[in-house]
Structures are given as C-alpha cells and as structure tokens.
C-alpha cells in the first residue's frame, strides 16, 4: 500500500501520488476516482488534505469535479498528456496518439559542449557533455529526431546498452539521480537539411518543427538540453493550457 512520506507537504505528496496514477493510467481518462473518504483512508491522511490535492489537480485540468457525483479524470488527458510532462516524453506521446512507439539510439558520445549547449546548461564553454542522438518511430515510421546533451558531471551511473533508449525522465533518474521539475521549450518551423530529411524519410520542400528544450530540477539546475526535429504532419501536436 502506498503511503505518504515526510518531509514534503502532505498535500503535495497526495497530489504526486494521484497524478502518477493518472499518468500510468491506473485511473483511466474519463474514469471516476475513489471517493475522498476512501482516498483519505488508503493514504492515511485527512479528508481535507485529499480535497486540497484534488482541487489543485482540477485547477491544472487533470480532473473534473462534478457536484454530487465525484471527481473524474479529464477524458481529454488521453489526447493531451501534457500536464505531467508527457508532451516531452516522446515515447508516451507516440503511444497516446494510438501508435506503437520505438526508439533507435544513433550515437552516444562524450564531447565538448557547443556554445549554445553551454549557454543552455549554464556550464563553461567546451565543458564535457554526454550527447545522445536518437530517432523515435511511430508504427515503424520515423517521426522525431532528437539530440540531447547532459553535463558529464551530472552522470553518476554510466549508461548501459539499454539506457540510451530510456525516456528522459527515467534516464535522468537512474543515471543522474535527478528529477525533472519543469521544462522550457522554444518551438519554430524550419526546412530540414538533407541529412535530417533522409533519416526521417521526410519529403523536402516543407518545413518541420524544431523543438529546443531545457529540462530543470526543483533547484533550477539545468539537467539536459535537447534539440528535436518533429514531423507534425505524421504526429500531430495538441496542447492544453488551464486558466485559473
């Protein structure tokens, strides 16, 4: 049985537990959550704490509260997995689109950081980074080409043969003992070069989305910088923004 642990605020822990259950689809989109009383008993917290956590999740668009009926997982979460960082977990994004995801690690090497990488990661020029170049597939068709760099100083556990295809969240957790708190993303369209078009089996003459992402921990430390070429003609992008 999962129970909350201190020293995090208890309401934050309950929010994280319930959010993870939604992310893992233990609570499926459109389904009704257990009652506040049942959740309070299971997690051994007060009903007021559960209510506070659910109110926060409703404000973020994860759940919908229906007066006199209970709390339901937002049915749009299946199409919009953005609230838990799912937008930038490419494997999950592909899976949520109804396609079968897979990844190929094209290259893995340590090298000096470029000027743009050093600036994004707040490290000195030419600091050593681990660079991963990966190609993501949807039903066997290449849809995303990503190059991600991690400061070598953050890597506590050398990457094994399978680590290079892990989702970013798991890679940073297992090999760097780091947790992503938030991501800053710049998106623009550009014409891909010949090498990218060939890898992605992309017909030339049309622009492709280019995503530049920096992942941070809770202390605002940059953990990873990634530049991805994203074929949105195959894999559409849909975002949700909550107001409150």
C-alpha positions as CSV (number, residue, x, y, z in Angstrom):
1,X,0.0,0.0,0.0
2,X,1.4,3.4,-1.0
3,X,1.5,5.9,1.8
4,X,2.7,9.5,2.0
5,X,6.2,10.2,3.4
6,X,7.5,13.3,5.1
7,X,9.1,15.9,4.9
8,X,7.3,17.1,1.8
9,X,4.0,18.8,2.5
10,X,1.4,16.1,2.7
11,X,-1.0,17.7,0.2
12,X,1.9,17.8,-2.3
13,X,2.6,14.1,-1.7
14,X,-1.1,13.2,-2.3
15,X,-1.1,15.3,-5.5
16,X,2.0,13.5,-6.8
17,X,0.6,10.0,-6.0
18,X,-2.7,10.7,-7.7
19,X,-1.0,12.4,-10.7
20,X,1.3,9.4,-11.1
21,X,-1.7,7.1,-11.1
22,X,-3.3,9.1,-13.9
23,X,-0.1,9.2,-15.8
24,X,0.3,5.4,-15.5
25,X,-3.5,5.1,-16.4
26,X,-4.2,3.3,-13.1
27,X,-7.1,5.8,-13.3
28,X,-8.0,5.9,-16.9
29,X,-9.3,9.0,-18.8
30,X,-13.0,9.6,-18.0
31,X,-13.0,7.2,-15.1
32,X,-14.3,8.2,-11.6
33,X,-11.7,8.5,-8.8
34,X,-12.2,6.8,-5.4
35,X,-14.2,8.9,-3.0
36,X,-12.4,11.5,-0.8
37,X,-13.1,9.2,2.2
38,X,-11.6,6.2,0.5
39,X,-8.5,8.0,-0.6
40,X,-8.1,9.5,2.9
41,X,-8.2,6.1,4.5
42,X,-5.9,4.5,1.9
43,X,-3.3,7.2,2.1
44,X,-3.8,7.8,5.9
45,X,-4.3,11.5,5.6
46,X,-7.3,13.8,6.4
47,X,-10.2,14.2,4.0
48,X,-9.3,18.0,3.9
49,X,-5.8,17.1,2.6
50,X,-7.3,14.9,-0.2
51,X,-9.8,17.7,-1.0
52,X,-6.9,20.2,-1.3
53,X,-5.0,17.9,-3.6
54,X,-8.0,17.3,-5.8
55,X,-8.7,21.0,-6.0
56,X,-5.1,21.6,-7.2
57,X,-5.4,18.9,-9.8
58,X,-8.7,20.3,-11.0
59,X,-7.1,23.7,-11.4
60,X,-4.4,22.1,-13.6
61,X,-7.0,20.4,-15.8
62,X,-6.1,16.8,-14.7
63,X,-9.5,16.1,-13.1
64,X,-13.1,17.3,-13.4
65,X,-15.1,17.7,-10.2
66,X,-18.9,17.1,-10.5
67,X,-21.1,18.4,-7.7
68,X,-22.8,15.5,-6.0
69,X,-21.2,12.9,-8.4
70,X,-17.5,12.8,-7.6
71,X,-14.2,13.5,-9.3
72,X,-13.3,12.2,-12.8
73,X,-10.1,12.0,-14.7
74,X,-10.3,14.6,-17.6
75,X,-11.2,12.5,-20.6
76,X,-9.0,14.7,-22.8
77,X,-5.9,13.6,-20.9
78,X,-5.7,10.6,-23.3
79,X,-5.2,13.1,-26.2
80,X,-3.3,15.7,-24.3
81,X,-0.7,14.1,-22.0
82,X,1.0,17.4,-21.4
83,X,0.2,18.0,-17.7
84,X,2.7,15.5,-16.3
85,X,5.5,16.4,-18.7
86,X,4.1,13.9,-21.1
87,X,4.3,16.2,-24.0
88,X,8.1,15.9,-23.9
89,X,8.2,12.2,-23.2
90,X,8.2,11.3,-26.9
91,X,7.5,7.6,-26.3
92,X,4.5,8.3,-24.3
93,X,3.3,11.0,-26.7
94,X,3.5,8.5,-29.6
95,X,1.7,5.8,-27.6
96,X,-1.1,8.3,-26.6
97,X,-1.6,9.0,-30.3
98,X,-2.6,5.4,-30.8
99,X,0.6,4.3,-32.5
100,X,3.3,1.8,-31.4
101,X,6.4,3.7,-30.2
102,X,10.0,2.6,-30.6
103,X,13.5,4.2,-30.4
104,X,16.8,3.7,-32.0
105,X,20.0,5.1,-30.4
106,X,22.0,6.5,-33.4
107,X,25.0,7.7,-31.4
108,X,26.3,8.1,-27.8
109,X,29.5,10.0,-27.1
110,X,31.2,12.4,-24.7
111,X,32.4,15.7,-26.4
112,X,32.9,19.4,-25.6
113,X,29.6,21.4,-25.4
114,X,28.8,23.8,-28.2
115,X,28.3,27.5,-27.3
116,X,24.5,27.1,-27.5
117,X,24.6,23.9,-25.3
118,X,26.9,25.5,-22.7
119,X,24.7,28.6,-22.5
120,X,21.5,26.5,-22.1
121,X,23.1,24.3,-19.5
122,X,24.8,27.1,-17.6
123,X,28.2,25.5,-17.9
124,X,31.5,26.9,-19.0
125,X,32.4,26.9,-22.7
126,X,33.6,23.5,-24.0
127,X,32.6,21.6,-20.9
128,X,32.2,17.9,-21.4
129,X,28.7,16.6,-22.1
130,X,27.2,13.3,-23.0
131,X,25.4,13.6,-26.3
132,X,22.7,11.2,-27.3
133,X,21.2,11.2,-30.8
134,X,18.0,9.2,-31.0
135,X,15.4,8.5,-33.6
136,X,11.8,7.9,-32.5
137,X,9.3,5.9,-34.5
138,X,5.5,5.7,-34.6
139,X,4.3,2.4,-36.1
140,X,7.8,2.0,-37.7
141,X,7.8,5.4,-39.3
142,X,10.4,7.9,-38.1
143,X,8.7,11.0,-36.6
144,X,11.2,12.6,-34.2
145,X,15.0,13.0,-34.4
146,X,16.4,14.3,-31.1
147,X,19.9,15.2,-29.9
148,X,20.1,15.5,-26.2
149,X,23.1,16.6,-24.1
150,X,23.7,16.1,-20.4
151,X,26.6,17.7,-18.4
152,X,29.1,14.9,-17.8
153,X,29.4,16.0,-14.2
154,X,25.8,15.0,-13.5
155,X,26.2,11.4,-14.6
156,X,26.7,9.2,-11.6
157,X,26.0,5.8,-13.3
158,X,27.5,5.1,-16.7
159,X,24.9,4.4,-19.4
160,X,24.4,0.8,-20.2
161,X,23.3,-0.6,-23.6
162,X,19.6,-0.1,-22.9
163,X,19.9,3.2,-21.1
164,X,20.2,5.2,-24.3
165,X,16.6,4.5,-25.3
166,X,15.0,5.3,-21.9
167,X,12.5,8.1,-21.6
168,X,14.3,11.3,-20.5
169,X,12.7,11.2,-17.1
170,X,13.9,7.6,-16.4
171,X,17.4,8.3,-17.9
172,X,17.9,11.3,-15.5
173,X,16.5,9.4,-12.6
174,X,18.5,6.2,-13.0
175,X,21.8,7.6,-14.2
176,X,21.9,11.1,-12.6
177,X,19.7,10.7,-9.5
178,X,17.8,13.8,-10.8
179,X,14.1,14.6,-11.1
180,X,12.7,16.9,-13.7
181,X,10.6,19.7,-12.2
182,X,9.8,21.8,-15.3
183,X,10.8,22.3,-19.0
184,X,11.3,25.4,-21.1
185,X,10.5,24.8,-24.8
186,X,11.1,27.0,-27.8
187,X,9.3,25.9,-31.0
188,X,9.7,27.1,-34.5
189,X,9.5,25.7,-38.0
190,X,12.4,25.4,-40.4
191,X,13.4,23.5,-43.5
192,X,15.4,20.4,-42.5
193,X,18.7,19.7,-44.2
194,X,19.3,16.8,-46.5
195,X,20.7,14.5,-43.8
196,X,17.8,15.0,-41.5
197,X,15.3,14.6,-44.3
198,X,17.0,11.3,-45.2
199,X,16.9,10.0,-41.7
200,X,13.3,10.9,-41.1
201,X,12.2,9.9,-44.6
202,X,10.8,13.4,-45.0
203,X,9.9,14.8,-48.4
204,X,11.8,18.1,-48.9
205,X,10.3,21.5,-49.6
206,X,8.1,21.7,-46.5
207,X,9.1,23.0,-43.0
208,X,9.4,20.8,-40.0
209,X,9.0,21.7,-36.3
210,X,12.2,22.2,-34.4
211,X,12.0,22.0,-30.6
212,X,14.7,23.4,-28.3
213,X,14.1,22.2,-24.7
214,X,15.9,22.7,-21.4
215,X,14.9,20.4,-18.5
216,X,15.4,21.7,-14.9
217,X,15.2,20.2,-11.4
218,X,13.5,21.9,-8.5
219,X,16.6,23.9,-7.7
220,X,16.5,25.5,-11.2
221,X,19.6,23.5,-12.2
222,X,19.6,22.7,-16.0
223,X,19.8,18.9,-16.4
224,X,19.5,18.3,-20.1
225,X,19.4,20.3,-23.3
226,X,17.7,18.8,-26.4
227,X,17.1,19.9,-30.0
228,X,14.5,17.8,-31.7
229,X,13.2,17.7,-35.3
230,X,9.5,16.8,-35.1
231,X,7.4,15.7,-38.1
232,X,4.0,17.1,-37.1
233,X,2.4,16.0,-40.4
234,X,2.6,12.4,-39.1
235,X,2.4,13.1,-35.3
236,X,0.1,16.0,-34.5
237,X,0.8,18.2,-31.5
238,X,-2.0,19.4,-29.3
239,X,-1.5,21.5,-26.1
240,X,-3.8,22.3,-23.2
241,X,-3.5,25.5,-21.1
242,X,-5.5,25.9,-17.9
243,X,-6.8,29.2,-16.6
244,X,-7.4,29.8,-13.0
